[in-house]
Amino acid sequence: MQEEDLSKSLLELLESPYGFAILASEAIALLAMAPFVYLEVCTVIEFGPSRWLTPWNLINMITYILQVICFAYLCQHTITDPLQP
């Protein structure tokens, strides 16, 4: 389980292998979603917002937004390395 330590800066978090792995995996997940976001934007441009707006597309957009929020939250807050005493 993760425990937050608000006293650590982002640079201090990156010093820990555990913290670096967490930030790296979040960044990779965010970058991996970029082509899908691009596809969604192109689809909206091609079909128009009224034809694009379906429950599945809304779920996709919510997923993208949540991923960005999670990454931003992780960059603002820090996580204690559970392997350190």
CNS distance restraints for C-alpha pairs under 8 A (distance, minus, plus):
assign (resid   2 and name CA) (resid  79 and name CA) 6.47 0.50 0.50
assign (resid   2 and name CA) (resid  80 and name CA) 7.10 0.50 0.50
assign (resid   2 and name CA) (resid  82 and name CA) 7.49 0.50 0.50
assign (resid   3 and name CA) (resid  79 and name CA) 5.71 0.50 0.50
assign (resid   3 and name CA) (resid  80 and name CA) 5.66 0.50 0.50
assign (resid   3 and name CA) (resid  82 and name CA) 7.95 0.50 0.50
assign (resid   4 and name CA) (resid  77 and name CA) 6.97 0.50 0.50
assign (resid   4 and name CA) (resid  78 and name CA) 5.54 0.50 0.50
assign (resid   4 and name CA) (resid  79 and name CA) 4.46 0.50 0.50
assign (resid   4 and name CA) (resid  80 and name CA) 5.85 0.50 0.50
assign (resid   5 and name CA) (resid  77 and name CA) 7.38 0.50 0.50
assign (resid   5 and name CA) (resid  78 and name CA) 5.49 0.50 0.50
assign (resid   5 and name CA) (resid  79 and name CA) 5.60 0.50 0.50
assign (resid   5 and name CA) (resid  80 and name CA) 5.74 0.50 0.50
assign (resid   6 and name CA) (resid  77 and name CA) 5.91 0.50 0.50
assign (resid   6 and name CA) (resid  78 and name CA) 5.86 0.50 0.50
assign (resid   6 and name CA) (resid  79 and name CA) 7.97 0.50 0.50
assign (resid   7 and name CA) (resid  78 and name CA) 7.94 0.50 0.50
assign (resid   8 and name CA) (resid  12 and name CA) 5.80 0.50 0.50
assign (resid   8 and name CA) (resid  13 and name CA) 6.56 0.50 0.50
assign (resid   8 and name CA) (resid  78 and name CA) 6.17 0.50 0.50
assign (resid   9 and name CA) (resid  13 and name CA) 6.32 0.50 0.50
assign (resid   9 and name CA) (resid  77 and name CA) 7.99 0.50 0.50
assign (resid   9 and name CA) (resid  78 and name CA) 7.00 0.50 0.50
assign (resid  10 and name CA) (resid  14 and name CA) 6.32 0.50 0.50
assign (resid  10 and name CA) (resid  75 and name CA) 6.53 0.50 0.50
assign (resid  10 and name CA) (resid  76 and name CA) 7.34 0.50 0.50
assign (resid  10 and name CA) (resid  77 and name CA) 7.74 0.50 0.50
assign (resid  10 and name CA) (resid  78 and name CA) 6.75 0.50 0.50
assign (resid  11 and name CA) (resid  15 and name CA) 6.57 0.50 0.50
assign (resid  12 and name CA) (resid  16 and name CA) 7.27 0.50 0.50
assign (resid  13 and name CA) (resid  19 and name CA) 5.16 0.50 0.50
assign (resid  13 and name CA) (resid  20 and name CA) 6.80 0.50 0.50
assign (resid  13 and name CA) (resid  78 and name CA) 6.32 0.50 0.50
assign (resid  13 and name CA) (resid  79 and name CA) 7.04 0.50 0.50
assign (resid  13 and name CA) (resid  80 and name CA) 7.90 0.50 0.50
assign (resid  14 and name CA) (resid  19 and name CA) 5.51 0.50 0.50
assign (resid  14 and name CA) (resid  20 and name CA) 4.68 0.50 0.50
assign (resid  14 and name CA) (resid  23 and name CA) 7.87 0.50 0.50
assign (resid  15 and name CA) (resid  19 and name CA) 7.27 0.50 0.50
assign (resid  15 and name CA) (resid  20 and name CA) 6.97 0.50 0.50
assign (resid  16 and name CA) (resid  20 and name CA) 6.08 0.50 0.50
assign (resid  16 and name CA) (resid  81 and name CA) 6.93 0.50 0.50
assign (resid  17 and name CA) (resid  21 and name CA) 6.04 0.50 0.50
assign (resid  18 and name CA) (resid  22 and name CA) 6.32 0.50 0.50
assign (resid  18 and name CA) (resid  81 and name CA) 5.94 0.50 0.50
assign (resid  19 and name CA) (resid  23 and name CA) 6.27 0.50 0.50
assign (resid  19 and name CA) (resid  78 and name CA) 7.99 0.50 0.50
assign (resid  19 and name CA) (resid  79 and name CA) 6.64 0.50 0.50
assign (resid  19 and name CA) (resid  80 and name CA) 7.66 0.50 0.50
assign (resid  19 and name CA) (resid  81 and name CA) 6.74 0.50 0.50
assign (resid  20 and name CA) (resid  24 and name CA) 5.93 0.50 0.50
assign (resid  21 and name CA) (resid  25 and name CA) 6.00 0.50 0.50
assign (resid  22 and name CA) (resid  26 and name CA) 6.23 0.50 0.50
assign (resid  23 and name CA) (resid  27 and name CA) 6.11 0.50 0.50
assign (resid  23 and name CA) (resid  71 and name CA) 7.92 0.50 0.50
assign (resid  23 and name CA) (resid  74 and name CA) 7.38 0.50 0.50
assign (resid  23 and name CA) (resid  75 and name CA) 7.63 0.50 0.50
assign (resid  24 and name CA) (resid  28 and name CA) 6.09 0.50 0.50
assign (resid  25 and name CA) (resid  29 and name CA) 6.12 0.50 0.50
assign (resid  26 and name CA) (resid  30 and name CA) 6.20 0.50 0.50
assign (resid  26 and name CA) (resid  71 and name CA) 6.06 0.50 0.50
assign (resid  27 and name CA) (resid  31 and name CA) 6.16 0.50 0.50
assign (resid  27 and name CA) (resid  71 and name CA) 7.14 0.50 0.50
assign (resid  28 and name CA) (resid  32 and name CA) 5.97 0.50 0.50
assign (resid  29 and name CA) (resid  33 and name CA) 6.45 0.50 0.50
assign (resid  30 and name CA) (resid  34 and name CA) 6.83 0.50 0.50
assign (resid  30 and name CA) (resid  67 and name CA) 6.58 0.50 0.50
assign (resid  30 and name CA) (resid  68 and name CA) 6.89 0.50 0.50
assign (resid  30 and name CA) (resid  71 and name CA) 7.67 0.50 0.50
assign (resid  33 and name CA) (resid  37 and name CA) 6.34 0.50 0.50
assign (resid  33 and name CA) (resid  64 and name CA) 7.30 0.50 0.50
assign (resid  34 and name CA) (resid  38 and name CA) 6.21 0.50 0.50
assign (resid  35 and name CA) (resid  39 and name CA) 6.21 0.50 0.50
assign (resid  36 and name CA) (resid  40 and name CA) 6.22 0.50 0.50
assign (resid  37 and name CA) (resid  41 and name CA) 6.23 0.50 0.50
assign (resid  37 and name CA) (resid  64 and name CA) 7.44 0.50 0.50
assign (resid  38 and name CA) (resid  42 and name CA) 6.21 0.50 0.50
assign (resid  39 and name CA) (resid  43 and name CA) 6.08 0.50 0.50
assign (resid  40 and name CA) (resid  44 and name CA) 6.20 0.50 0.50
assign (resid  41 and name CA) (resid  45 and name CA) 6.26 0.50 0.50
assign (resid  42 and name CA) (resid  46 and name CA) 6.09 0.50 0.50
assign (resid  43 and name CA) (resid  47 and name CA) 5.91 0.50 0.50
assign (resid  43 and name CA) (resid  48 and name CA) 7.63 0.50 0.50
assign (resid  43 and name CA) (resid  52 and name CA) 7.16 0.50 0.50
assign (resid  44 and name CA) (resid  48 and name CA) 4.96 0.50 0.50
assign (resid  44 and name CA) (resid  49 and name CA) 5.46 0.50 0.50
assign (resid  44 and name CA) (resid  52 and name CA) 5.76 0.50 0.50
assign (resid  45 and name CA) (resid  49 and name CA) 7.53 0.50 0.50
assign (resid  47 and name CA) (resid  51 and name CA) 5.80 0.50 0.50
assign (resid  47 and name CA) (resid  52 and name CA) 6.13 0.50 0.50
assign (resid  48 and name CA) (resid  52 and name CA) 6.13 0.50 0.50
assign (resid  49 and name CA) (resid  53 and name CA) 5.93 0.50 0.50
assign (resid  52 and name CA) (resid  57 and name CA) 7.15 0.50 0.50
assign (resid  53 and name CA) (resid  57 and name CA) 6.34 0.50 0.50
assign (resid  53 and name CA) (resid  58 and name CA) 6.83 0.50 0.50
assign (resid  54 and name CA) (resid  58 and name CA) 6.22 0.50 0.50
assign (resid  55 and name CA) (resid  59 and name CA) 6.21 0.50 0.50
assign (resid  56 and name CA) (resid  60 and name CA) 6.27 0.50 0.50
assign (resid  57 and name CA) (resid  61 and name CA) 6.23 0.50 0.50
assign (resid  58 and name CA) (resid  62 and name CA) 6.12 0.50 0.50
assign (resid  59 and name CA) (resid  63 and name CA) 6.19 0.50 0.50
assign (resid  60 and name CA) (resid  64 and name CA) 6.39 0.50 0.50
assign (resid  61 and name CA) (resid  65 and name CA) 6.18 0.50 0.50
assign (resid  62 and name CA) (resid  66 and name CA) 6.03 0.50 0.50
assign (resid  63 and name CA) (resid  67 and name CA) 6.19 0.50 0.50
assign (resid  64 and name CA) (resid  68 and name CA) 6.46 0.50 0.50
assign (resid  65 and name CA) (resid  69 and name CA) 6.23 0.50 0.50
assign (resid  66 and name CA) (resid  70 and name CA) 6.05 0.50 0.50
assign (resid  67 and name CA) (resid  71 and name CA) 6.25 0.50 0.50
assign (resid  68 and name CA) (resid  72 and name CA) 6.11 0.50 0.50
assign (resid  69 and name CA) (resid  73 and name CA) 5.98 0.50 0.50
assign (resid  70 and name CA) (resid  74 and name CA) 6.10 0.50 0.50
assign (resid  71 and name CA) (resid  75 and name CA) 6.21 0.50 0.50
assign (resid  72 and name CA) (resid  76 and name CA) 6.27 0.50 0.50
assign (resid  73 and name CA) (resid  77 and name CA) 6.00 0.50 0.50
assign (resid  74 and name CA) (resid  78 and name CA) 6.40 0.50 0.50
